[in-house]
Amino acid sequence: MTKLSLFLGCIIPNRYPGIEKATKFCLDKLGIDCNDLKGASCCPAPGVFRSFDKTTWIALASRNIALSEELGRDVLTVCNGCYGSLADANHELKKDATLKKSTNAHLEKIGKEFKGTADVRHIVEFLYDELGPENIKEMVVNPLKLRVALHYGCHLVKPSNERNLGSVERPDFFDELIEAIGAESVDYSDKMACCGAGGGVRSGLHGTSLEMVNHKLSRIQEADVDCIVNACPFCHLQFDGGQVEIKDILGIDYSIPVLHYSQLLGLALGFSSQEMGIDLNQIKNNEFIEKLKKLTED
């Protein structure tokens, strides 16, 4: 199987270390050869850096990829934004020899070179393509009988001509991974809508950002689910921290637990909710925690 370098990005180490722990536990349990990508920087964030300074964006992104190339490993991301930034940079540099040459002129100053020998993978895409739902299902020790509101996020499936992950409007590969661990991926209105975090919206237009996530949370609440599952720590922050902000500002209390897929997968593979760092999330839902205990301990 492909050897990987784990690219954590910024939000996971700074805000959600539980996702890092869950990811590493799952990769080890699944027998995937993955090491930390030491010396990595911010991806950098595609919605901001690329929009204002493409030269700097692609130089920083290519440096991260070059670090993994030196190890003879593909890059594994656990964030849609990091995936979007690094995969897009990798794609552009591989297809454009002139851009590759000008970028390497910058990298040469720090003793690095982008060669174009590594691929950039997202953990959901990697697990689906390399292991497959059926193999994951066979490794489950705690089938999770949960109703899940799945959030794909934007950068995982777009641009569709580069991702090649099926329908961009109604994808199903992530849903299959949810159901492989015994959960039900519940359809809900505006499932593919943006959470409102990316593109600098959460930072620059916070009110608009909260309106967007509030709308999506209202649709999720209507679907009567046990939790929200994502594969992006920025979306995770928007749903988790966003619920706290909505309660403070709008007085609406959703209290819907939010999990990264690595955390949900880890529970199904036999790890506890504490080992998966679920207690580190901002939304504390005791009813959900008790339900997890029954599902994983009985």
C-alpha positions, 0 to 999 in steps of 0.5 A: 500500500502507498506510504504516506506523510501525515499533513496536519495543517493548522487547526487540528494541532491548535484547536482539535488535537483529538482529531489528530489522536483519532487519525493516528490511532485509526491509521495504526489500527488499519495498518497504514504506513503513515509518518508525520510530515516534519517541518511542514507549514500552513498549506497555505489556506486556499481561500485567502493566500491563493486569492491575493498572492498566487506566487507565494501560495504555490511556493509555500504549498510546493515546499510542503509537497517537496518535504514529502517527496524527499521521503518518497511518500504521498501526502495525506491530509485530514482537512478539506482546505489543506487538501484543496490547497495542496492538491490544486498546487500539485496539479498545476505544477505537474501540468505547467512546466513554466510554473514549475520552473519559476516555483523551483527558482524560489525553492532553490533558495532554501535547498528544496525542489518540487519534482512532481513525484508525490500525490496528495490524498484526502483521508476519506478519498484514500480510505475509500479507494485504497481500503474500500467500505467492505474491508473497513466493515470487516474491521469494525468491532463496534457497529455504530447504530447512529443517525448521522448528518454527513457534511462533505464540505466544498474542497473535498469534491470541487473542482470535480474535474480534478477530484474525479470522485463522482457526482459533485451534486450528489456524491455518495463515497463518503456516505458509503464509509459512514454506513460501513461502520454501521451508521445511517447516513441521513439525507437532509435538505441542503446537504451539499451547502457550504458551512460558511467557514471557508473563503475568508467568510468566517474571518471577514464576514462573521455575521454572514458566516453564522447565518450560513451555518445556522441555516444548515444546522436548522436543516440538520435538526429537522432530520433528527440525527444523533450527530454531524460528521465531517472530514475537515477541521475548519468545517468542524470548527464552524459546526462545533464553535458555531453552535456556541456562538449561535446560542450566545448571539441568537439564543438558539441551542442546537446541542448537536455533537460534531465528529470528524470521520476519524473519530467516528471510525475510531469508535467503530474500531474499538477505541473509547470516546475519550481516546478519540478526543470527543470530550474536547469538542465545544459542544457537550451532549451527555445524552450522546456520550451515554449512547456512545458508551452503550454502543461501544461497551455493551 
